[in-house]
Amino acid sequence: MKREEILEALAQAVVVMDEEDAVRISRLALQAGISAEDAIENGLSQGMAKVGELFDSNEYFIPEVVVCADTMYKGLEVLKTAVTKAPEPKGRIVIGVVEGDTHDIGKNIVAMLLESAGFEIHDLGRNVPAAQFVDRALQVDADIVAMSSLMTTTMEEMKIVIEKLRKNGEGQRPYCMVGGAPISKSFADSIGADAYAANAPAAVKMARQLMERKGETRCD
């Protein structure tokens, strides 16, 4: 099999949730001289990108996404043994559900897709106080702080986090991305968020776009 065929088969194994194939094809990729980094980036990660599209179009749901992710990790277990050096993450993201809100299924899907896209994820979980977002962002030198809320009563917590990040004053603050069922682009703009994502695939796209803007001068 050619490189392209192997990588496509690896991506497809993730999409169809075939753990045995993910392991077998990962081994085949290494035997064929494909680097582990290439197989991860252009095989497994591409499969999860397709899973994100299927989730967005309501063809896959949360259980399928979870099993697809498990399939990807099976392939990663094989490929990571051959990684010559740890790849640089595409960015460091602190993510969590704001204080007062315990609905975290959507956040978990976003975190999963961001991680599969190559971002370093620091997941704070749910019901996260504003100060904890800020402290962890400083601790890991985060590029992006991603916040979720599924309740109208907790939406304003996002504004509190953004204001605390602005007041911190130590270097350039991380970009702030928000999302969740009651959140809109206009609300995101009104609280000074840098980006709004309506769903998990959009969050990956927005995170990539924010990283392309990294280093730009911003006026808060």
PESULQUI-V277580 format. One record per helix or strand of 2 or more residues. SS is the DSSP state (H for helix, E for strand). FROM is the first residue (numbers start at 1). TO is the last residue. Records with the same first field share a line. If there is no record, write none. Layout:
BEGIN
SS: FROM-TO ; FROM-TO
END
This chain:
BEGIN
H: 3-15 ; 19-31 ; 36-56 ; 62-82 ; 105-116 ; 130-140 ; 152-154 ; 156-168 ; 185-190 ; 200-212
E: 92-98 ; 120-123 ; 144-148 ; 175-179 ; 195-196
END
